[in-house]
């Protein structure tokens, strides 16, 4: 957060470096098989650690705020895919067909957990509700995303059978997550004291998947299939989707009468898309040679959402801070509009 909001964060720079490395030195043959096996192990370990880290008490405590959670889930899994399909005539000419398949896949993904909670906290929103909504979205997405992807990507080569995909995702993601939840009483405290381990596995597994995916994509001629004009069009497409989500969640939550803190939570949880789950799911949903192209829209969207939401969170957080003369009047008179 200390880095300028106009500059990429360290992890984004690492992602860019990984793409460059895969473009110059792609893994092939036996090395590619080894990296693929390591990637599967890293994904399982990642979801195991997240299962052991997630506190059921924090989720249960905020679960009663059902109207907020329903709105966030509808935005994430219904409104976003509708945006992707509705904007297709306008945005698909700006990119290649395979890139727009990645845009549609992006629209089906669950909300991200870490940044949704962090930005909600900075903006003085309802943090317990953000924990509940983002966590629920992450878990539900394990089942919903493959089905949605199967529907919106029905006409795109490279998407897999939704039933088969659900089975593979349950085995690779949800089973390790449940194992982590069962073992949380034994190892949860240790993991909370060593959160750096979860962060290292999280980022390391993503970098490994990106390297593996782009290595194969480069071998299939990725950079010959994606001209610079298509990358510029992808920037426009991602920006339009994010703007539509931010504006819609803000207006609808205000129209439905949510308080200021809840509106902040809805905006940040409803407009986010998970990079970690998206890249791991893309490896299962798409054919191996198409994964690199499929995750390009998500990687770009990730950086755009971080920069835009960081600026919004800081602005709304400053507005929410009471002035000395009005502190006794209560926080409601200071809520941003």
N, C-alpha and C positions, 0 to 999 in steps of 0.2 A: 504493500500500500504506500510505501515511501517513494516509489518510483513514479515519475510523471505519468498521469493518466493517458498521455498521448504516446507513450512508449510501451512496447510489448513487455510483459512480465518475464521473469527468468525462465519459467517453464515453457512459455511460448517460444522463446529463443531456442530452448533445447529441442522443441518440436521441429522448428525450422532447420536446425542443425542436423537432426535425424533424417529429415527428408533429403537434405543435401547429401548426407553421407550415403543414403540408400540410392540416390541418383548416380553418385560417382563410384561407389563400391557396393553394389548389390550382392546379397548373399545368394549363392546358387548351389545346386546339387545337394550333397550330404549336409553342407552347412545350413542350407535352407530348411532341411528336415529337422535338424537339431534345434534351430531357432524356433520353428513352429511348435515343437514339443515343449520347449522352455516357455513359450508364450502361453500355452494351455495351462501349465503349472502356475505361472505368475497370475493368470486370471483367477484360477481357483483360490489361490492364496489371498488375493486381494479381497474377494467377496467373503472369504472366511474371516479375515480380520475386521471387515466392516460389520459382519454379523456379531462378532464378539465385542465390538466397540459400541454398537447402538444400544442405548438404554431403553428398555420397554416402558419404564416409568415415565420418562420424558414424553414419549409418544402418547401414552394413555392419558396423561394429565391434560393434554391439549386436544384430545380426540373429540371432546364434546362440542367443539366449535365447528359443527358439521357443515353449516352453510358456506363458511370460508373454504373448507377443504373441497367441497363439491365444486365450487366455482374454479378453484385452482386445477382440479383434475379435468374438468370439462374444457378449460382453456388449453391444458397440456395435450390431451388425447383426442379432443374433438375439434376445437377451434383451429389449432395449428394445422392439422391435416386438411381442413377445409380451406384455410388460407393457401396452403401449398397447391391445392387443386384449382382454386379460384384464380390465383395469380399465374397459373401455368401459361395461358395464352399470351400474357404480357411479358413474363420473365423467361420462359424457356427459349425464345429466340436469341437471348443474350448469352446463353451458355450451350454446351453440347448436350445431347440427350442423356448421356451417362452422368454428367454433372448434375442435371436436373433430377435424375433418379436419386442422387445423393441429397439434393435439397428436399425431396419428398420424404426420404428416409429420416432426415433431420427433424422433420415435422412430427414424426411418430414417436420421438424419444421422450423419456421421462425428464422431469426437472432435475437439475443438479442440486446436491445437498449442501456442500460446503459454502459455495459463494452465495447461494440464496439466503442462508442463515447469516453469513457475514454482512451482506449488504443490508438485510433487514435490521440487524443490530446497529449498524452505522447510521441508518436513517431513522432510528428510534421507533421501529415497528414492533409488531407482536412476535417476539422471538420464539416463545414456546409453540405458537401456532405454525411458525415457519418450520420448526424442527419436525412437527407432525406432518405437515403437508408435503415437504420435500422428501421425508423418509417414506411416506406412503406412496408418493409418486414413483420413487425409486424401486420399491418392492413391486407395486402393481405393474410397472413398466416391463418387468421381466416376462409377464404373461401377455400384456396388452400390445406392446411394441411389435412382436413378431406377427400378430394377427393384423394389426393396422398396416404394417409394411407389406404383408401379403396382399392386402386389398389395394393400397395406393400404388404398389409397384407391379401390379398384375401384368401389365403390358411391357415391362422392362426385362430384358434378358439379364440373368444373373441372380434374380431373387429366387428363393427356395420355397419349397412347400411349407406353409405356415405351421401345420401340425408337426412336421418333422423338426422345424426350427424351434418350436416351443419345447419339444422334448430335449433337444440339444442344449437349449439355453437353461432349462430347468436343471439338467445334469451338470452343466459347467458353472452356472452362476448361483442358482437358488439352493441347491443341495449344500454347497460349501457355506453359503450364508446361514442356512439353518444349523449346520454343524457349529458355526461360530456362536449362534444364539444359545445353543444347548450348553456349550462350554464356557459361556460368559461368566457364570458364577466362579469358575476356577481361574480364568485367565483375563477376565475383563478389567480388573484393577491394574494388572501389570501392563496391559495394552494402553490404558488411559494414561499411565505414567510414562509411557514410551510412544507417544503419538507420532514421533518422528519416524518410527518404523512403518506405521500405516502409510504415512505420506510418501516414504521412499518406495514402498511396494506399489502404491497407487501410481505415482509418476513413472516409476521404472517399468511397470507392466505396460503402460500406455506407449512409452517410447519403444519398447520391444515390439509391440504390435504394429506400430507405425513403421518401424524399420522393416519388419517382415512383409507387411502389406505393400509398401512402396518398392521394396526390392523386386517383388514379383510383378508389380504394375510396370516398373521401368523395363523389365524384361519383355513385357507385352507392348512396349511402345507408348507408355503413358504420356510423355512430354511431347510426342508427335501428335497425339490425339487431343491435347489440351493447349490451344494457342493462347498467347497473352490476352487477346481480346475476350476470350471466354473467362479468364480469371478476373478481368475487370468487370465483366457481366455478373460473375458470381458474387463479387463484392456488393453490387447493386441489389441482387436478389436477396442476399442475406440481410442487408440493411433494411430492405422493404419489409421482410418478414418480422424482424425485431421491432421495427417502428409500429407495425400493425398490432403486434401483441402488446406492446407497452401502452399504446393509446387505448386499445379496446379494454384491457384489464382495468386501466385507470378510470375510464368513463363508466363501465358497467358496475364496478364496485362502488363508485360514488352514487350511481343511479339506484342501486339496491340498498343504499342507506348504511353501508359499513362505516365504522368510525375510522379516523385517520390512521391509527396504528394497524388496523386490519387491512386497510387499502394498500398500505406500504407492503405488507406481507403478500397480498394477492398479486401485486404488480411484479415483485421480484421472483416469487415462486412460480408464477404463471408464465413468465416470459423467458425463463431459462431452459436450456437443453444440456443434458449431461454429456460431457466429452468422454469421461471414462467409460460409462455404460454404452455410449454410442459406438465407440471404437471396438469395444469387446463384442457387442452384438453384431456389428457389421462383419466381423470375422466369421460369424456363424451364418448370418442371413444371406450374404452375398457370395457368389463364386469367388474363389481365391484371387483370380486375376483382376476382379472388379473392385476389390476392397479399397485399394489405394484411391481410385477415383471417387468412390462412394463417401469416403471420409473427408475429402477436401472441403466440401461445403461446411461440414461440422467444425473442422479445425478453424476455418475463417470466422464462422459464426461465434465460436468460443471467444476469440479475441475481441470481436466487436461488442459482444454482450458484456464482457469485463470492463471495457473502457467506458461504454455508455452508462452502464449501471453504477460504476464507481462514481462517475460525475453526479448522477442523480442522487445516489445515497448520501454523498457528502453535502449536497445542496439541501436535501430534505432534512438531514440531521441538524444542520445549522438552523433551519427554520423552526425545528421542534424544540430547540433549547429556550427555556423561559427567560425573559429579562427580569432583573431584580424587582422592578416596579409591579410586574404582573405575576410574580411567582405565587403569591397567595391566592390569586384568582383562579388558579387551576390550569392544567395543561391544555384543556380543550380549546380555550380561547386563542391558543398559539399554533394550532394545527395548520399545516400548509394546505392550500386548496389546489 
